[in-house]
Amino acid sequence: MGLAVFGIVISVVLVGSFIGHWQRMRRIPRLLPPNIPSDPPFVSILIPARNEERGIARCVRGALAQRYPRFEVIVVDDGSTDQTPTILADLAATDARLHPVAGKPLPAGWVGKCHACQQASSIARGEWLLFLDADTVPAPDLTAALLCYALATNGDMVTIFPFLELETWAERLVLPPFVALIVSIFPFERLSQPDVRPEEVLANGQCIFVRRAAYDVVGGHSAVRGEVLEDVRLGQTLRAAGFNVRGAIGIEYLKVRMYTNAAEVAEGLMKNASAGLRSGGWRSWFAMTILLAQAYAPFLLMITGWLLSGWAGSVVFLAGLLAWLAGLLFWGMLYRRFYHLNPLHALLWPIGLLLYLLIAGYGILRVQLGRGVTWKGRRYAG
């Protein structure tokens, strides 16, 4: 009797957690079609780039194709050793709005991306600054949509979740659980609330749209110069200074291909793991516990029910089966809605979550042992 009741309670809690997570996702606002003001402010689109020959051309072309009437594009080449500078020079020869800049040597105490962003902002002329990662592809109305959203919500910074391109099995297996963990740690749907605390703020460095005046008040990227998670820290710094940070889903306006193979997935996620754990604090541990329970508790219930005899075993087994089916439905909807993939990928969600935690754990261990992690030829202490 006791085991049957226990199984039912666990199942109800798990199903409730899936429902709660889905309701949270639905409360996150979306970028809307823009209505550009009659006297639009000048916007500077700033792109840091290091060894981005694979995708820099499509990123820059997307930036230059903005339908927004007043903008410039500045790309800082952060010591690339591939064809990135050549590609930028060729693109600049055909469009005067593009300003490629050779980055200065990286000073001690700075993370490369922070230094490149700070250099770009120092020569930018815009009243608003749009920071884009070099592996993104902006849609023509991205700049206008971000500005309209910022003005409509009185935001000093707007950050979005883009459409994540997942081509290989490594990307499809590991990255959705990774994103789910981030969303579980940071209450993205609460950014518009007046009582949101700085430590709750999440900013996505793939796309940060910020009012120049607010950016300058906090010191820009120099205020987070040594942070691997410079995007999160910049958003939190702005909020701590009293500015409004807004967030939205922008999958129609921006897409990104973060990694292209298993090695890049592992290397990139290891880079962020230790810094992410430190930034999320206790919320990181709580979110990981919840995700693990959602992924594996239904199996434990089904196995327990299978091993038990009689009606109690059947009840426990069915309780686990119900929780597992609820998980498949939730994860399948995530795959369909946010990644445009077959919902059957949900069957592999528990494996992907476990693989991510192994990658993150190995990265954290390397940092704790003083070995650090490497990304694009640079070593990070985490």
Protein Blocks (a to p, Z undefined) as FASTA:
>chain_A
ZZmmmmmmmmmmmmmmmmmmmmmmmmpccdddddddfbdcddddddddehillmmmmmmm
mmmmpcbfbdcdddddehiabfmlmmmmmmmmmomkbccdddddddehiafklmmmmmmm
mmpcbfbdcdddfkbccdfklmmmmmmmmmmnopabdcdddddddfbfmlmmmmmmmmmm
mmmmpcfklmmpmkbcfklpccdfkbccddfklmmmnopjmlmmmgmklmlmmmmmmmmn
opacddddfklmoccdfbfcfklmmmmmmmmmmmmmmmnmmmlmmmmmmmmmmmmmmmmm
mmmmmmpgcjklmmmmmmmmmmmmmmmmmmmmmmmmmnopafklmmmmmmmmmmmmmmmm
mmmmmmmnonopaeehiaceZZ
